[in-house]
C-alpha cells in the first residue's frame, strides 16, 4: 500500500519511488514488477530508452478506496503527527477531506454493526498447503515518523492477521472456530491473536464456562477497522472475481444491498478519486526491507 500511495503524490519513475519511499532498489524493483504483472500499474517506456514510467491502470486507480480506508483508520488511532504530512483536499468543495464511508443507497455513515452478511464464500481453505512466506518485519512500522498508513499495515499487513480480523467481523469468537474456518496452524493462530490483543484490536474475554479458554471480541478500535477489509473486499469483487458475486451484504438501516462509497465527512457528499488533491508530504524515515 505504501508503494501504491506514492503515485498519488506524483511518483511515476523508478527514481521517484526510490527517493520518496527510500527502500532498497531490489525490493522496489520486485514490487513494481509484481504490481505491473497484476494489472495495477502499467509500465511505459520513455522515448525508446531504458527509462520507464509506472502509471495506474483503472484497476489501480480504483484501489484508492483501500488506501483511503487505511489512512483514515491510521489517522484516527495513531494520529497525524507521525511525520507523513499527507494532506488530502476535496477540491470541488475547497476544504480538507474528512474520510468517511457511507451506504450507497441511503448515504448513512458506515458502522460495522449495521451491515449484515447475507452470503459469503469462505475461501480461507484455498490458502492451505500454500508455500511458507517469511513473516513481515513489523518493527519497521514502529519507527518514528512513519505514515499513518504504515500503522494500519502493522495490523493487517500479513494474510493471517487480516483473515483473523475478517472472521471476527463474521462472528467467530472461539479459538477452535478460527482454527477450523481458516485452516491455520494453532501456533500461528495463537501468535496472531496475541498480537491483535496487544495492539488493542481484540480483547480476550474469559469463557462463561469458567474454563481456561477465552473468546475473542473486537474492541472499539477493532470495530472501526471494518472499513479497511470492506474496501479491500469491494475492490477485489470488482476486479478479481470474474463477475462472481462471492459476498452479499445488506444494510440493516435501509434494508438495501450494501455497497460502501467514499464520502466527505465535512460536506457529506460522495466523492471520487478525481475529486481529490493529494498534497506533497514531508520527509519520512527509511523503510528498508532486507
Secondary structure, DSSP 8 states (H G I E B T S, - for coil): -HHHHHGGGT--BHHHHHHHH---HHHHHHHHHHHHHTTSEEEEESTTSS-EEEEE-HHHHHTHHHHHHHHHHHHHHH-S-SS----EEETTTTEE--EEEEETTT--B--GGGEEEEEE---GGGGTT--------GGGGGSTT--HHHHHHHHHSSHHHHHHHHHHHTT--BHHHHHHHHT--HHHHHHHHHHHHHTTSEEEEE-TT-SS-EEEEE-HHHHHTHHHHHHHHHHHHHHTSTT---EEEEETTT-SB--EEEEETTT--B--GGGEEE------------
